[in-house]
Amino acid sequence: MRNEKEIPVLIAEIEEELLKLKRLAEKLSLQRNSLENEERIESAALRLHNFYTGCERIFKLIAADVNDFVPDSSDWHKRLLTQVALDIEGVRPAIISSQVRKGLDELLAFRHLVRSIYGYGICEALW
C-alpha cells in the first residue's frame, strides 16, 4: 500500500464495483430462464462479459494499491487472476479461492470469445 490515506478510497472504489456486479448478477439471474431467442442470449453474454470485466477492475485496484504491481505482459489478464488467488505473506491473503479462480478463468475465456465474434456468432459458438 502506497499510503494509508488511500485505503478508504480503495474500499469505496471496490464497494462501488461490487454494487455494479450485484446488479449485473441480479439481471443475469432473472434472465437465466428466458434464453429462448438470440437477442436474449446476446444480452446475457454481454452481461457475463461485463461481470468479468468488473471483477477484473477490482483485482487491478488491489494489485495496484496493495501489491504495488499490476502485470503488463501480453498475458496480463491470466497473470492478474493468478496473482489475486495467491496468499502473499506480509502483504495480503488470497483475494479469491482456487475454485473461484477456476470459474473466473472460464469466464475470462468466454469474455475473449464475446469480444472476438459478432453477437449473432455467440449462439453458433455455444451450440
C-alpha positions as CSV (number, residue, x, y, z in Angstrom):
1,M,0.0,0.0,0.0
2,R,1.5,3.3,-1.0
3,N,-0.2,5.5,1.5
4,E,-2.5,4.6,4.4
5,K,-4.8,7.6,3.5
6,E,-5.6,5.8,0.2
7,I,-7.3,2.8,2.0
8,P,-10.7,4.5,2.3
9,V,-10.6,5.4,-1.4
10,L,-9.7,1.9,-2.4
11,I,-12.5,0.5,-0.2
12,A,-15.0,2.9,-1.7
13,E,-13.9,2.1,-5.3
14,I,-14.2,-1.7,-4.6
15,E,-17.6,-1.2,-3.0
16,E,-18.9,0.7,-6.0
17,E,-17.7,-2.1,-8.3
18,L,-19.3,-4.7,-6.1
19,L,-22.7,-2.8,-6.3
20,K,-22.5,-2.9,-10.1
21,L,-21.6,-6.6,-10.0
22,K,-24.6,-7.3,-7.7
23,R,-26.9,-5.5,-10.2
24,L,-25.5,-7.5,-13.1
25,A,-25.9,-10.8,-11.2
26,E,-29.5,-10.0,-10.4
27,K,-30.2,-9.2,-14.0
28,L,-28.5,-12.4,-15.1
29,S,-30.4,-14.4,-12.5
30,L,-33.7,-13.0,-13.8
31,Q,-32.6,-13.7,-17.4
32,R,-31.4,-17.2,-16.8
33,N,-34.7,-18.9,-17.5
34,S,-35.6,-16.8,-20.5
35,L,-32.9,-17.5,-23.1
36,E,-35.2,-18.6,-25.9
37,N,-34.0,-16.2,-28.5
38,E,-30.8,-14.9,-30.0
39,E,-31.2,-11.3,-28.6
40,R,-31.6,-12.6,-25.0
41,I,-28.6,-14.8,-25.4
42,E,-26.5,-11.9,-26.8
43,S,-27.7,-9.8,-23.9
44,A,-26.7,-12.5,-21.3
45,A,-23.3,-12.9,-23.0
46,L,-22.7,-9.2,-22.8
47,R,-23.7,-9.2,-19.1
48,L,-21.3,-12.1,-18.4
49,H,-18.6,-10.2,-20.2
50,N,-19.3,-7.1,-18.1
51,F,-19.4,-9.2,-14.9
52,Y,-15.9,-10.5,-15.5
53,T,-14.7,-7.0,-16.5
54,G,-16.0,-5.6,-13.2
55,C,-14.2,-8.4,-11.3
56,E,-11.0,-7.6,-13.2
57,R,-11.3,-3.9,-12.3
58,I,-11.4,-4.8,-8.6
59,F,-8.4,-7.1,-9.0
60,K,-6.5,-4.3,-10.8
61,L,-7.3,-1.9,-7.9
62,I,-6.0,-4.3,-5.4
63,A,-2.9,-5.2,-7.4
64,A,-2.0,-1.6,-7.9
65,D,-2.8,-0.3,-4.4
66,V,-2.0,-3.3,-2.2
67,N,0.5,-5.4,-4.2
68,D,2.0,-2.3,-5.9
69,F,2.3,-4.5,-9.1
70,V,-0.1,-4.9,-12.0
71,P,1.1,-7.4,-14.6
72,D,1.7,-5.7,-18.0
73,S,2.7,-8.6,-20.3
74,S,0.6,-9.9,-23.1
75,D,-0.9,-12.5,-20.8
76,W,-1.6,-9.9,-18.0
77,H,-5.3,-11.0,-17.7
78,K,-4.3,-14.5,-16.7
79,R,-1.4,-13.4,-14.5
80,L,-3.7,-10.9,-12.7
81,L,-6.1,-13.7,-12.0
82,T,-3.3,-15.9,-10.7
83,Q,-1.9,-13.1,-8.6
84,V,-5.2,-12.4,-6.7
85,A,-5.5,-16.1,-5.9
86,L,-2.2,-16.1,-4.2
87,D,-1.6,-15.6,-0.4
88,I,1.2,-13.1,-0.4
89,E,2.9,-13.3,3.0
90,G,3.2,-10.0,4.7
91,V,1.1,-8.2,2.1
92,R,-2.4,-9.7,1.9
93,P,-4.3,-13.0,2.0
94,A,-5.6,-14.6,-1.3
95,I,-8.5,-12.5,-2.6
96,I,-10.2,-15.4,-4.3
97,S,-10.1,-19.2,-3.7
98,S,-8.6,-21.6,-6.3
99,Q,-12.1,-22.8,-7.1
100,V,-13.3,-19.2,-7.8
101,R,-10.2,-18.7,-9.8
102,K,-11.0,-21.7,-12.0
103,G,-14.5,-20.3,-12.6
104,L,-13.2,-16.9,-13.4
105,D,-10.6,-18.4,-15.7
106,E,-13.5,-19.9,-17.7
107,L,-15.4,-16.6,-17.7
108,L,-12.2,-14.9,-18.9
109,A,-12.1,-17.3,-21.9
110,F,-15.8,-16.6,-22.5
111,R,-15.2,-12.9,-22.4
112,H,-12.5,-13.3,-25.0
113,L,-15.0,-15.2,-27.2
114,V,-17.6,-12.5,-26.8
115,R,-15.0,-9.8,-27.8
116,S,-13.8,-11.8,-30.7
117,I,-17.1,-12.6,-32.6
118,Y,-20.2,-10.8,-33.7
119,G,-23.2,-11.1,-31.4
120,Y,-25.1,-13.5,-33.6
121,G,-22.0,-15.7,-33.6
122,I,-22.4,-16.3,-29.9
123,C,-25.3,-18.7,-30.4
124,E,-23.4,-20.6,-33.1
125,A,-20.3,-20.8,-30.9
126,L,-22.2,-22.2,-28.0
127,W,-24.0,-24.9,-29.9
